[in-house]
Amino acid sequence: MAEQQAESRRVVVETPTTRREVVQTEATRYPERNGISGGALAAIVVGVIALAAIIILFALNRQDTTNDNLAAQTQPTTIVQQPAQQPPIVVQQQPATQPAPVIINGQTAPASGGTTTTTSSGPDDATIQAAIDKKLTDDPIFKSLGIIASVVNGKATLTGTVKTESLKSQIERAVRNVKGVKEIDNQITVG
C-alpha cells in the first residue's frame, strides 16, 4: 500500500482594501517500496563477481595440474639453442712445407746444408687472431654484432651479418689495421 502525506499551509492575502486568509492543503503520495534496496543489489552483484572469479581460478588451476601431469608422463627433450645467423668457425691449416726446426741447447739447429734461414715475416696466426678478437670485442658497436674472424697464413676471413654496407666496410678497415693481416676475405652479409 502506498504512503500518503498531507501538508496544509495558511497563506494571508492582503489587498489595499481587504485582508483574508487562505488555507492550502497539499497531499503527497509516495509509492510503495517492495523491491530490493540499492545497497542490497550492490552486495549481490559483488558476490556474483567474486563467485565467478573463484570458479575461473579453480578451472585454470585444474588445467595447470592436468598440464603438469602430462608433462611428467612425457620424456624430457633437450633443446639446444644456437646463436642466430653465425656460421661455424672453420680453421684450415696448410700442411707444413718445411720440417720443424730442431732446438739443441737453446739454439736452432742448422737446416740442410749447414746454413740457417729465418722466415720471420710478422706475427703468427694465433697472435693475429687474438689481436682481431680483441679489436672486435673492445669496440662496443662491433661487440654486439657477433662477427667471427679466423686467420690462416695471415689471411683473415670475416663472417657474420650486419645491417648496413658501411658497417661491413668499417669492420674490414678495423681488421685490416691489425698488425700481421696480409689479406682479408670479407664474407659478412648485409641483411
N, CA and C atoms as an extended XYZ file, in Angstrom:
573
Properties=species:S:1:pos:R:3:atomname:S:1:resname:S:1:resid:I:1 pbc="F F F"
N         0.842       -1.178        0.000 N   MET     1
C         0.000        0.000        0.000 CA  MET     1
C         0.883        1.235        0.000 C   MET     1
N         0.517        2.255       -0.731 N   ALA     2
C         1.300        3.472       -0.867 CA  ALA     2
C         1.122        4.365        0.350 C   ALA     2
N         2.193        5.068        0.690 N   GLU     3
C         2.110        6.013        1.799 CA  GLU     3
C         1.663        7.359        1.273 C   GLU     3
N         0.847        8.050        2.108 N   GLN     4
C         0.355        9.358        1.698 CA  GLN     4
C         0.621       10.322        2.836 C   GLN     4
N         1.055       11.516        2.487 N   GLN     5
C         1.340       12.511        3.492 CA  GLN     5
C         0.655       13.804        3.068 C   GLN     5
N        -0.059       14.390        4.001 N   ALA     6
C        -0.792       15.621        3.698 CA  ALA     6
C        -0.071       16.786        4.346 C   ALA     6
N        -0.073       17.901        3.668 N   GLU     7
C         0.589       19.095        4.166 CA  GLU     7
C        -0.358       20.270        3.929 C   GLU     7
N        -0.624       21.017        4.980 N   SER     8
C        -1.506       22.177        4.794 CA  SER     8
C        -0.766       23.428        5.203 C   SER     8
N        -1.052       24.518        4.489 N   ARG     9
C        -0.399       25.804        4.719 CA  ARG     9
C        -1.452       26.890        4.797 C   ARG     9
N        -1.139       27.877        5.593 N   ARG    10
C        -2.024       29.046        5.688 CA  ARG    10
C        -1.326       30.209        5.037 C   ARG    10
N        -1.983       30.844        4.148 N   VAL    11
C        -1.412       31.968        3.420 CA  VAL    11
C        -2.324       33.173        3.645 C   VAL    11
N        -1.741       34.302        3.969 N   VAL    12
C        -2.509       35.538        4.155 CA  VAL    12
C        -2.355       36.366        2.893 C   VAL    12
N        -3.503       36.750        2.333 N   VAL    13
C        -3.514       37.551        1.109 CA  VAL    13
C        -3.999       38.943        1.492 C   VAL    13
N        -3.194       39.944        1.267 N   GLU    14
C        -3.557       41.317        1.606 CA  GLU    14
C        -3.722       42.109        0.333 C   GLU    14
N        -4.799       42.806        0.275 N   THR    15
C        -5.045       43.729       -0.824 CA  THR    15
C        -5.236       45.096       -0.177 C   THR    15
N        -5.247       46.220       -0.915 N   PRO    16
C        -5.395       47.541       -0.287 CA  PRO    16
C        -6.713       47.675        0.502 C   PRO    16
N        -7.691       46.953        0.159 N   THR    17
C        -8.963       47.136        0.857 CA  THR    17
C        -9.283       46.003        1.813 C   THR    17
N        -8.812       44.859        1.564 N   THR    18
C        -9.165       43.734        2.432 CA  THR    18
C        -7.952       42.868        2.773 C   THR    18
N        -8.224       42.074        3.785 N   ARG    19
C        -7.210       41.121        4.191 CA  ARG    19
C        -7.921       39.803        4.411 C   ARG    19
N        -7.399       38.737        3.838 N   ARG    20
C        -8.062       37.449        4.003 CA  ARG    20
C        -7.037       36.346        4.167 C   ARG    20
N        -7.433       35.251        4.702 N   GLU    21
C        -6.562       34.119        4.983 CA  GLU    21
C        -7.037       32.956        4.133 C   GLU    21
N        -6.047       32.311        3.434 N   VAL    22
C        -6.386       31.198        2.565 CA  VAL    22
C        -5.629       29.969        3.097 C   VAL    22
N        -6.325       28.836        3.180 N   VAL    23
C        -5.710       27.592        3.636 CA  VAL    23
C        -5.517       26.700        2.412 C   VAL    23
N        -4.264       26.289        2.231 N   GLN    24
C        -3.965       25.402        1.099 CA  GLN    24
C        -3.568       24.051        1.659 C   GLN    24
N        -4.121       22.977        1.110 N   THR    25
C        -3.789       21.625        1.536 CA  THR    25
C        -3.210       20.888        0.334 C   THR    25
N        -2.091       20.224        0.593 N   GLU    26
C        -1.416       19.516       -0.489 CA  GLU    26
C        -1.130       18.109       -0.003 C   GLU    26
N        -1.477       17.130       -0.813 N   ALA    27
C        -1.248       15.734       -0.443 CA  ALA    27
C        -0.152       15.174       -1.343 C   ALA    27
N         0.820       14.528       -0.728 N   THR    28
C         1.926       13.916       -1.477 CA  THR    28
C         1.843       12.419       -1.277 C   THR    28
N         1.943       11.735       -2.368 N   ARG    29
C         1.821       10.285       -2.307 CA  ARG    29
C         3.170        9.653       -2.688 C   ARG    29
N         3.677        8.769       -1.841 N   TYR    30
C         4.933        8.062       -2.095 CA  TYR    30
C         4.618        6.638       -2.510 C   TYR    30
N         5.293        6.131       -3.553 N   PRO    31
C         4.996        4.764       -3.992 CA  PRO    31
C         5.502        3.739       -2.979 C   PRO    31
N         4.926        2.592       -3.063 N   GLU    32
C         5.278        1.508       -2.153 CA  GLU    32
C         6.674        0.981       -2.471 C   GLU    32
N         7.424        0.591       -1.449 N   ARG    33
C         8.767        0.029       -1.653 CA  ARG    33
C         8.697       -1.460       -1.380 C   ARG    33
N         8.524       -2.226       -2.424 N   ASN    34
C         8.527       -3.657       -2.226 CA  ASN    34
C         9.643       -4.316       -3.047 C   ASN    34
N        10.651       -3.558       -3.533 N   GLY    35
C        11.788       -4.108       -4.267 CA  GLY    35
C        13.001       -4.216       -3.354 C   GLY    35
N        14.160       -4.407       -3.960 N   ILE    36
C        15.408       -4.556       -3.220 CA  ILE    36
C        16.081       -3.184       -3.174 C   ILE    36
N        16.673       -2.855       -2.052 N   SER    37
C        17.345       -1.564       -1.924 CA  SER    37
C        18.625       -1.568       -2.763 C   SER    37
N        19.170       -0.381       -3.018 N   GLY    38
C        20.384       -0.247       -3.825 CA  GLY    38
C        21.570       -0.922       -3.182 C   GLY    38
N        21.699       -0.818       -1.857 N   GLY    39
C        22.811       -1.457       -1.149 CA  GLY    39
C        22.761       -2.964       -1.263 C   GLY    39
N        21.554       -3.534       -1.137 N   ALA    40
C        21.413       -4.987       -1.241 CA  ALA    40
C        21.740       -5.448       -2.660 C   ALA    40
N        21.316       -4.686       -3.650 N   LEU    41
C        21.590       -5.030       -5.040 CA  LEU    41
C        23.103       -4.994       -5.304 C   LEU    41
N        23.801       -3.980       -4.768 N   ALA    42
C        25.255       -3.876       -4.953 CA  ALA    42
C        25.958       -5.065       -4.302 C   ALA    42
N        25.515       -5.468       -3.130 N   ALA    43
C        26.112       -6.610       -2.442 CA  ALA    43
C        25.938       -7.889       -3.253 C   ALA    43
N        24.781       -8.052       -3.863 N   ILE    44
C        24.526       -9.241       -4.691 CA  ILE    44
C        25.453       -9.263       -5.907 C   ILE    44
N        25.617       -8.100       -6.559 N   VAL    45
C        26.471       -8.016       -7.750 CA  VAL    45
C        27.922       -8.337       -7.380 C   VAL    45
N        28.418       -7.779       -6.272 N   VAL    46
C        29.793       -8.051       -5.842 CA  VAL    46
C        29.964       -9.538       -5.529 C   VAL    46
N        28.979      -10.126       -4.903 N   GLY    47
C        29.040      -11.548       -4.584 CA  GLY    47
C        29.098      -12.411       -5.834 C   GLY    47
N        28.301      -12.068       -6.840 N   VAL    48
C        28.290      -12.840       -8.090 CA  VAL    48
C        29.647      -12.721       -8.799 C   VAL    48
N        30.222      -11.530       -8.808 N   ILE    49
C        31.531      -11.333       -9.459 CA  ILE    49
C        32.605      -12.139       -8.728 C   ILE    49
N        32.595      -12.116       -7.404 N   ALA    50
C        33.574      -12.882       -6.623 CA  ALA    50
C        33.424      -14.372       -6.886 C   ALA    50
N        32.203      -14.859       -6.948 N   LEU    51
C        31.955      -16.278       -7.206 CA  LEU    51
C        32.466      -16.662       -8.602 C   LEU    51
N        32.236      -15.801       -9.601 N   ALA    52
C        32.716      -16.070      -10.962 CA  ALA    52
C        34.243      -16.119      -10.988 C   ALA    52
N        34.899      -15.200      -10.263 N   ALA    53
C        36.363      -15.182      -10.226 CA  ALA    53
C        36.901      -16.458       -9.585 C   ALA    53
N        36.277      -16.910       -8.530 N   ILE    54
C        36.727      -18.139       -7.856 CA  ILE    54
C        36.573      -19.344       -8.779 C   ILE    54
N        35.475      -19.411       -9.508 N   ILE    55
C        35.249      -20.530      -10.436 CA  ILE    55
C        36.290      -20.524      -11.549 C   ILE    55
N        36.603      -19.335      -12.088 N   ILE    56
C        37.597      -19.232      -13.163 CA  ILE    56
C        38.968      -19.657      -12.655 C   ILE    56
N        39.361      -19.172      -11.468 N   LEU    57
C        40.659      -19.548      -10.906 CA  LEU    57
C        40.738      -21.052      -10.644 C   LEU    57
N        39.669      -21.624      -10.178 N   PHE    58
C        39.635      -23.070       -9.931 CA  PHE    58
C        39.828      -23.829      -11.240 C   PHE    58
N        39.156      -23.376      -12.297 N   ALA    59
C        39.266      -24.051      -13.593 CA  ALA    59
C        40.689      -23.928      -14.142 C   ALA    59
N        41.303      -22.741      -14.012 N   LEU    60
C        42.672      -22.564      -14.501 CA  LEU    60
C        43.652      -23.407      -13.697 C   LEU    60
N        43.475      -23.489      -12.392 N   ASN    61
C        44.350      -24.299      -11.556 CA  ASN    61
C        44.232      -25.773      -11.921 C   ASN    61
N        43.045      -26.184      -12.201 N   ARG    62
C        42.821      -27.584      -12.588 CA  ARG    62
C        43.498      -27.876      -13.921 C   ARG    62
N        43.446      -26.917      -14.845 N   GLN    63
C        44.074      -27.091      -16.149 CA  GLN    63
C        45.596      -27.170      -15.989 C   GLN    63
N        46.191      -26.337      -15.118 N   ASP    64
C        47.635      -26.383      -14.877 CA  ASP    64
C        48.041      -27.730      -14.293 C   ASP    64
N        47.230      -28.260      -13.404 N   THR    65
C        47.523      -29.562      -12.809 CA  THR    65
C        47.496      -30.642      -13.880 C   THR    65
N        46.544      -30.552      -14.798 N   THR    66
C        46.456      -31.521      -15.890 CA  THR    66
C        47.694      -31.420      -16.774 C   THR    66
N        48.118      -30.184      -17.082 N   ASN    67
C        49.314      -29.990      -17.907 CA  ASN    67
C        50.556      -30.513      -17.199 C   ASN    67
N        50.638      -30.318      -15.868 N   ASP    68
C        51.780      -30.828      -15.115 CA  ASP    68
C        51.812      -32.351      -15.158 C   ASP    68
N        50.646      -32.992      -15.052 N   ASN    69
C        50.589      -34.450      -15.112 CA  ASN    69
C        51.035      -34.953      -16.475 C   ASN    69
N        50.624      -34.283      -17.544 N   LEU    70
C        51.032      -34.681      -18.885 CA  LEU    70
C        52.524      -34.489      -19.070 C   LEU    70
N        53.061      -33.383      -18.545 N   ALA    71
C        54.497      -33.115      -18.679 CA  ALA    71
C        55.303      -34.155      -17.916 C   ALA    71
N        54.787      -34.612      -16.786 N   ALA    72
C        55.506      -35.617      -16.002 CA  ALA    72
C        55.531      -36.961      -16.730 C   ALA    72
N        54.536      -37.242      -17.547 N   GLN    73
C        54.463      -38.512      -18.252 CA  GLN    73
C        55.347      -38.534      -19.489 C   GLN    73
N        55.569      -37.394      -20.137 N   THR    74
C        56.371      -37.369      -21.353 CA  THR    74
C        57.843      -37.370      -20.990 C   THR    74
N        58.656      -37.887      -21.900 N   GLN    75
C        60.085      -37.929      -21.661 CA  GLN    75
C        60.662      -36.545      -21.908 C   GLN    75
N        61.660      -36.160      -21.134 N   PRO    76
C        62.233      -34.819      -21.312 CA  PRO    76
C        62.964      -34.735      -22.651 C   PRO    76
N        62.840      -33.580      -23.280 N   THR    77
C        63.538      -33.328      -24.530 CA  THR    77
C        64.580      -32.250      -24.284 C   THR    77
N        65.693      -32.399      -24.914 N   THR    78
C        66.768      -31.433      -24.758 CA  THR    78
C        66.715      -30.470      -25.931 C   THR    78
N        66.667      -29.190      -25.601 N   ILE    79
C        66.636      -28.161      -26.631 CA  ILE    79
C        68.005      -27.496      -26.654 C   ILE    79
N        68.608      -27.496      -27.805 N   VAL    80
C        69.908      -26.862      -27.954 CA  VAL    80
C        69.688      -25.577      -28.722 C   VAL    80
N        70.042      -24.481      -28.085 N   GLN    81
C        69.844      -23.188      -28.735 CA  GLN    81
C        71.180      -22.716      -29.271 C   GLN    81
N        71.174      -22.350      -30.547 N   GLN    82
C        72.390      -21.899      -31.181 CA  GLN    82
C        72.253      -20.431      -31.519 C   GLN    82
N        73.347      -19.696      -31.542 N   PRO    83
C        73.255      -18.284      -31.891 CA  PRO    83
C        72.748      -18.119      -33.317 C   PRO    83
N        71.950      -17.101      -33.509 N   ALA    84
C        71.320      -16.882      -34.809 CA  ALA    84
C        72.329      -16.334      -35.814 C   ALA    84
N        72.275      -16.842      -37.012 N   GLN    85
C        72.988      -16.346      -38.180 CA  GLN    85
C        74.495      -16.245      -37.981 C   GLN    85
N        75.078      -17.175      -37.281 N   GLN    86
C        76.522      -17.185      -37.149 CA  GLN    86
C        77.039      -18.519      -37.660 C   GLN    86
N        77.724      -18.500      -38.798 N   PRO    87
C        78.234      -19.756      -39.340 CA  PRO    87
C        79.338      -20.295      -38.445 C   PRO    87
N        79.556      -21.585      -38.489 N   PRO    88
C        80.602      -22.172      -37.653 CA  PRO    88
C        81.992      -21.716      -38.103 C   PRO    88
N        82.903      -21.703      -37.164 N   ILE    89
C        84.287      -21.315      -37.477 CA  ILE    89
C        84.998      -22.532      -38.054 C   ILE    89
N        85.552      -22.352      -39.232 N   VAL    90
C        86.294      -23.430      -39.876 CA  VAL    90
C        87.732      -22.963      -40.007 C   VAL    90
N        88.626      -23.644      -39.362 N   VAL    91
C        90.040      -23.298      -39.427 CA  VAL    91
C        90.744      -24.383      -40.225 C   VAL    91
N        91.331      -23.972      -41.332 N   GLN    92
C        92.062      -24.915      -42.175 CA  GLN    92
C        93.545      -24.617      -42.034 C   GLN    92
N        94.297      -25.612      -41.713 N   GLN    93
C        95.734      -25.411      -41.585 CA  GLN    93
C        96.417      -26.008      -42.810 C   GLN    93
N        97.304      -25.226      -43.342 N   GLN    94
C        98.045      -25.660      -44.516 CA  GLN    94
C        99.141      -26.637      -44.061 C   GLN    94
N        99.407      -27.648      -44.861 N   PRO    95
C       100.477      -28.579      -44.479 CA  PRO    95
C       101.820      -27.845      -44.472 C   PRO    95
N       102.629      -28.187      -43.533 N   ALA    96
C       103.937      -27.542      -43.410 CA  ALA    96
C       104.830      -27.967      -44.574 C   ALA    96
N       105.475      -26.982      -45.180 N   THR    97
C       106.362      -27.292      -46.310 CA  THR    97
C       107.787      -27.518      -45.837 C   THR    97
N       108.097      -27.004      -44.627 N   GLN    98
C       109.440      -27.199      -44.094 CA  GLN    98
C       109.326      -28.022      -42.819 C   GLN    98
N       110.317      -28.825      -42.542 N   PRO    99
C       110.278      -29.571      -41.284 CA  PRO    99
C       110.457      -28.615      -40.114 C   PRO    99
N       109.904      -28.994      -39.002 N   ALA   100
C       110.018      -28.162      -37.813 CA  ALA   100
C       111.467      -28.074      -37.385 C   ALA   100
N       111.912      -26.899      -36.918 N   PRO   101
C       113.325      -26.768      -36.515 CA  PRO   101
C       113.611      -27.570      -35.261 C   PRO   101
N       114.797      -28.072      -35.175 N   VAL   102
C       115.236      -28.842      -34.023 CA  VAL   102
C       116.033      -27.906      -33.131 C   VAL   102
N       115.693      -27.851      -31.832 N   ILE   103
C       116.384      -26.945      -30.921 CA  ILE   103
C       117.358      -27.758      -30.082 C   ILE   103
N       118.637      -27.337      -30.129 N   ILE   104
C       119.681      -28.021      -29.374 CA  ILE   104
C       120.332      -26.987      -28.469 C   ILE   104
N       120.232      -27.199      -27.146 N   ASN   105
C       120.833      -26.308      -26.152 CA  ASN   105
C       120.409      -24.860      -26.338 C   ASN   105
N       119.115      -24.631      -26.617 N   GLY   106
C       118.593      -23.266      -26.721 CA  GLY   106
C       118.873      -22.601      -28.044 C   GLY   106
N       119.515      -23.297      -29.024 N   GLN   107
C       119.775      -22.706      -30.325 CA  GLN   107
C       119.129      -23.574      -31.391 C   GLN   107
N       118.764      -22.941      -32.481 N   THR   108
C       118.138      -23.668      -33.567 CA  THR   108
C       119.209      -24.416      -34.340 C   THR   108
N       118.941      -25.655      -34.653 N   ALA   109
C       119.892      -26.448      -35.427 CA  ALA   109
C       119.890      -25.962      -36.855 C   ALA   109
N       121.018      -26.004      -37.510 N   PRO   110
C       121.062      -25.558      -38.897 CA  PRO   110
C       120.226      -26.466      -39.784 C   PRO   110
N       119.594      -25.852      -40.794 N   ALA   111
C       118.808      -26.614      -41.746 CA  ALA   111
C       119.766      -27.358      -42.658 C   ALA   111
N       119.250      -28.023      -43.662 N   SER   112
C       120.100      -28.817      -44.546 CA  SER   112
C       121.174      -27.946      -45.173 C   SER   112
N       122.380      -28.437      -45.229 N   GLY   113
C       123.472      -27.714      -45.849 CA  GLY   113
C       124.236      -26.855      -44.871 C   GLY   113
N       123.860      -26.781      -43.632 N   GLY   114
C       124.624      -26.051      -42.641 CA  GLY   114
C       124.309      -24.570      -42.570 C   GLY   114
N       123.378      -24.061      -43.344 N   THR   115
C       123.042      -22.636      -43.282 CA  THR   115
C       121.678      -22.486      -42.627 C   THR   115
N       121.470      -21.394      -41.941 N   THR   116
C       120.181      -21.157      -41.291 CA  THR   116
C       119.404      -20.136      -42.093 C   THR   116
N       118.106      -20.390      -42.229 N   THR   117
C       117.229      -19.438      -42.919 CA  THR   117
C       116.138      -19.021      -41.943 C   THR   117
N       115.883      -17.760      -41.866 N   THR   118
C       114.859      -17.243      -40.958 CA  THR   118
C       113.711      -16.697      -41.788 C   THR   118
N       112.496      -17.168      -41.508 N   THR   119
C       111.321      -16.692      -42.236 CA  THR   119
C       110.405      -15.989      -41.241 C   THR   119
N       110.858      -14.890      -40.714 N   SER   120
C       110.055      -14.134      -39.753 CA  SER   120
C       109.431      -12.960      -40.486 C   SER   120
N       108.222      -13.170      -40.978 N   SER   121
C       107.557      -12.113      -41.730 CA  SER   121
C       106.531      -11.379      -40.889 C   SER   121
N       106.466      -11.657      -39.623 N   GLY   122
C       105.496      -10.973      -38.768 CA  GLY   122
C       104.926      -11.937      -37.750 C   GLY   122
N       103.876      -11.504      -37.051 N   PRO   123
C       103.282      -12.353      -36.012 CA  PRO   123
C       102.611      -13.582      -36.607 C   PRO   123
N       102.500      -14.622      -35.792 N   ASP   124
C       101.867      -15.847      -36.263 CA  ASP   124
C       100.333      -15.709      -36.238 C   ASP   124
N        99.642      -16.703      -36.777 N   ASP   125
C        98.181      -16.648      -36.917 CA  ASP   125
C        97.469      -16.513      -35.578 C   ASP   125
N        97.968      -17.197      -34.554 N   ALA   126
C        97.313      -17.129      -33.244 CA  ALA   126
C        97.391      -15.715      -32.672 C   ALA   126
N        98.531      -15.057      -32.851 N   THR   127
C        98.689      -13.684      -32.365 CA  THR   127
C        97.778      -12.741      -33.138 C   THR   127
N        97.708      -12.919      -34.452 N   ILE   128
C        96.830      -12.086      -35.292 CA  ILE   128
C        95.378      -12.317      -34.897 C   ILE   128
N        95.005      -13.586      -34.708 N   GLN   129
C        93.625      -13.937      -34.310 CA  GLN   129
C        93.268      -13.244      -32.998 C   GLN   129
N        94.183      -13.307      -32.031 N   ALA   130
C        93.930      -12.685      -30.721 CA  ALA   130
C        93.779      -11.176      -30.866 C   ALA   130
N        94.606      -10.557      -31.702 N   ALA   131
C        94.533       -9.104      -31.893 CA  ALA   131
C        93.217       -8.705      -32.567 C   ALA   131
N        92.766       -9.492      -33.551 N   ILE   132
C        91.489       -9.199      -34.221 CA  ILE   132
C        90.338       -9.372      -33.245 C   ILE   132
N        90.356      -10.466      -32.477 N   ASP   133
C        89.285      -10.695      -31.497 CA  ASP   133
C        89.222       -9.563      -30.478 C   ASP   133
N        90.398       -9.110      -30.038 N   LYS   134
C        90.439       -8.010      -29.068 CA  LYS   134
C        89.858       -6.739      -29.681 C   LYS   134
N        90.229       -6.462      -30.927 N   LYS   135
C        89.738       -5.251      -31.588 CA  LYS   135
C        88.213       -5.298      -31.749 C   LYS   135
N        87.668       -6.474      -32.094 N   LEU   136
C        86.219       -6.599      -32.294 CA  LEU   136
C        85.457       -6.559      -30.973 C   LEU   136
N        86.036       -7.069      -29.904 N   THR   137
C        85.316       -7.076      -28.621 CA  THR   137
C        85.502       -5.786      -27.841 C   THR   137
N        86.590       -5.044      -28.103 N   ASP   138
C        86.793       -3.777      -27.396 CA  ASP   138
C        85.864       -2.687      -27.916 C   ASP   138
N        85.496       -2.754      -29.178 N   ASP   139
C        84.587       -1.747      -29.746 CA  ASP   139
C        83.146       -2.128      -29.404 C   ASP   139
N        82.388       -1.239      -28.731 N   PRO   140
C        81.021       -1.603      -28.312 CA  PRO   140
C        80.081       -1.881      -29.486 C   PRO   140
N        80.289       -1.241      -30.613 N   ILE   141
C        79.408       -1.470      -31.774 CA  ILE   141
C        79.711       -2.838      -32.379 C   ILE   141
N        80.996       -3.142      -32.574 N   PHE   142
C        81.372       -4.416      -33.185 CA  PHE   142
C        81.048       -5.585      -32.263 C   PHE   142
N        81.204       -5.375      -30.956 N   LYS   143
C        80.989       -6.439      -29.977 CA  LYS   143
C        79.571       -6.995      -30.047 C   LYS   143
N        78.587       -6.115      -30.259 N   SER   144
C        77.183       -6.548      -30.263 CA  SER   144
C        76.785       -7.250      -31.562 C   SER   144
N        77.640       -7.225      -32.580 N   LEU   145
C        77.276       -7.799      -33.877 CA  LEU   145
C        77.564       -9.294      -33.978 C   LEU   145
N        78.482       -9.794      -33.185 N   GLY   146
C        78.800      -11.220      -33.221 CA  GLY   146
C        79.582      -11.622      -34.462 C   GLY   146
N        80.460      -10.755      -34.937 N   ILE   147
C        81.284      -11.063      -36.111 CA  ILE   147
C        82.357      -12.074      -35.707 C   ILE   147
N        82.596      -13.052      -36.564 N   ILE   148
C        83.577      -14.097      -36.296 CA  ILE   148
C        84.719      -13.945      -37.299 C   ILE   148
N        85.944      -14.002      -36.787 N   ALA   149
C        87.123      -13.898      -37.641 CA  ALA   149
C        87.984      -15.139      -37.433 C   ALA   149
N        88.538      -15.641      -38.541 N   SER   150
C        89.501      -16.745      -38.449 CA  SER   150
C        90.698      -16.381      -39.319 C   SER   150
N        91.885      -16.774      -38.862 N   VAL   151
C        93.118      -16.381      -39.545 CA  VAL   151
C        93.896      -17.636      -39.933 C   VAL   151
N        94.300      -17.695      -41.223 N   VAL   152
C        95.150      -18.776      -41.720 CA  VAL   152
C        96.204      -18.140      -42.618 C   VAL   152
N        97.478      -18.314      -42.256 N   ASN   153
C        98.598      -17.768      -43.020 CA  ASN   153
C        98.464      -16.267      -43.260 C   ASN   153
N        98.004      -15.530      -42.263 N   GLY   154
C        97.878      -14.079      -42.373 CA  GLY   154
C        96.627      -13.618      -43.091 C   GLY   154
N        95.814      -14.538      -43.593 N   LYS   155
C        94.575      -14.185      -44.282 CA  LYS   155
C        93.429      -14.277      -43.274 C   LYS   155
N        92.743      -13.136      -43.050 N   ALA   156
C        91.635      -13.080      -42.093 CA  ALA   156
C        90.322      -13.254      -42.847 C   ALA   156
N        89.529      -14.230      -42.419 N   THR   157
C        88.209      -14.455      -43.002 CA  THR   157
C        87.169      -13.963      -42.001 C   THR   157
N        86.300      -13.033      -42.437 N   LEU   158
C        85.278      -12.433      -41.577 CA  LEU   158
C        83.912      -12.983      -41.960 C   LEU   158
N        83.127      -13.430      -40.975 N   THR   159
C        81.773      -13.927      -41.228 CA  THR   159
C        80.824      -13.335      -40.203 C   THR   159
N        79.560      -13.239      -40.583 N   GLY   160
C        78.517      -12.706      -39.707 CA  GLY   160
C        77.529      -11.900      -40.528 C   GLY   160
N        76.651      -11.183      -39.857 N   THR   161
C        75.631      -10.380      -40.528 CA  THR   161
C        75.576       -9.003      -39.883 C   THR   161
N        75.530       -7.962      -40.715 N   VAL   162
C        75.380       -6.580      -40.244 CA  VAL   162
C        74.207       -5.938      -40.976 C   VAL   162
N        73.796       -4.764      -40.497 N   LYS   163
C        72.623       -4.107      -41.084 CA  LYS   163
C        72.948       -3.213      -42.274 C   LYS   163
N        74.163       -2.663      -42.332 N   THR   164
C        74.483       -1.730      -43.411 CA  THR   164
C        75.821       -2.077      -44.058 C   THR   164
N        75.971       -1.620      -45.287 N   GLU   165
C        77.207       -1.823      -46.037 CA  GLU   165
C        78.351       -1.028      -45.398 C   GLU   165
N        78.039        0.164      -44.861 N   SER   166
C        79.089        0.980      -44.240 CA  SER   166
C        79.639        0.300      -42.988 C   SER   166
N        78.799       -0.384      -42.236 N   LEU   167
C        79.254       -1.109      -41.054 CA  LEU   167
C        80.159       -2.270      -41.469 C   LEU   167
N        79.818       -2.915      -42.580 N   LYS   168
C        80.643       -4.012      -43.102 CA  LYS   168
C        82.040       -3.492      -43.455 C   LYS   168
N        82.109       -2.329      -44.124 N   SER   169
C        83.422       -1.798      -44.506 CA  SER   169
C        84.174       -1.241      -43.298 C   SER   169
N        83.478       -0.739      -42.264 N   GLN   170
C        84.152       -0.282      -41.038 CA  GLN   170
C        84.868       -1.455      -40.369 C   GLN   170
N        84.184       -2.596      -40.306 N   ILE   171
C        84.784       -3.782      -39.683 CA  ILE   171
C        86.002       -4.231      -40.494 C   ILE   171
N        85.882       -4.228      -41.822 N   GLU   172
C        87.006       -4.646      -42.664 CA  GLU   172
C        88.205       -3.722      -42.470 C   GLU   172
N        87.963       -2.395      -42.402 N   ARG   173
C        89.058       -1.450      -42.174 CA  ARG   173
C        89.732       -1.696      -40.828 C   ARG   173
N        88.917       -1.947      -39.801 N   ALA   174
C        89.469       -2.176      -38.458 CA  ALA   174
C        90.356       -3.414      -38.453 C   ALA   174
N        89.923       -4.479      -39.120 N   VAL   175
C        90.708       -5.717      -39.155 CA  VAL   175
C        91.952       -5.528      -40.019 C   VAL   175
N        91.854       -4.765      -41.105 N   ARG   176
C        92.996       -4.523      -41.997 CA  ARG   176
C        94.120       -3.803      -41.247 C   ARG   176
N        93.759       -2.990      -40.242 N   ASN   177
C        94.764       -2.239      -39.473 CA  ASN   177
C        95.472       -3.087      -38.415 C   ASN   177
N        95.049       -4.331      -38.225 N   VAL   178
C        95.707       -5.207      -37.256 CA  VAL   178
C        97.038       -5.663      -37.842 C   VAL   178
N        98.094       -5.582      -37.024 N   LYS   179
C        99.443       -5.938      -37.478 CA  LYS   179
C        99.504       -7.425      -37.835 C   LYS   179
N       100.021       -7.705      -39.031 N   GLY   180
C       100.191       -9.084      -39.473 CA  GLY   180
C        99.132       -9.547      -40.458 C   GLY   180
N        98.014       -8.811      -40.600 N   VAL   181
C        96.971       -9.208      -41.547 CA  VAL   181
C        97.466       -8.878      -42.951 C   VAL   181
N        97.578       -9.913      -43.791 N   LYS   182
C        98.074       -9.723      -45.153 CA  LYS   182
C        96.913       -9.573      -46.139 C   LYS   182
N        95.819      -10.280      -45.858 N   GLU   183
C        94.706      -10.315      -46.809 CA  GLU   183
C        93.426      -10.496      -46.006 C   GLU   183
N        92.308       -9.987      -46.568 N   ILE   184
C        91.004      -10.139      -45.880 CA  ILE   184
C        90.001      -10.748      -46.845 C   ILE   184
N        89.328      -11.789      -46.371 N   ASP   185
C        88.206      -12.394      -47.113 CA  ASP   185
C        86.947      -11.999      -46.354 C   ASP   185
N        86.271      -10.947      -46.795 N   ASN   186
C        85.112      -10.389      -46.088 CA  ASN   186
C        83.849      -11.097      -46.558 C   ASN   186
N        83.386      -12.065      -45.769 N   GLN   187
C        82.168      -12.810      -46.097 CA  GLN   187
C        80.977      -12.343      -45.247 C   GLN   187
N        81.087      -11.147      -44.688 N   ILE   188
C        79.984      -10.594      -43.876 CA  ILE   188
C        78.831      -10.260      -44.798 C   ILE   188
N        77.614      -10.678      -44.403 N   THR   189
C        76.434      -10.391      -45.218 CA  THR   189
C        75.689       -9.192      -44.633 C   THR   189
N        75.077       -8.432      -45.537 N   VAL   190
C        74.268       -7.268      -45.128 CA  VAL   190
C        72.816       -7.694      -45.186 C   VAL   190
N        72.126       -7.589      -44.064 N   GLY   191
C        70.738       -8.054      -44.042 CA  GLY   191
C        69.869       -7.302      -43.112 C   GLY   191
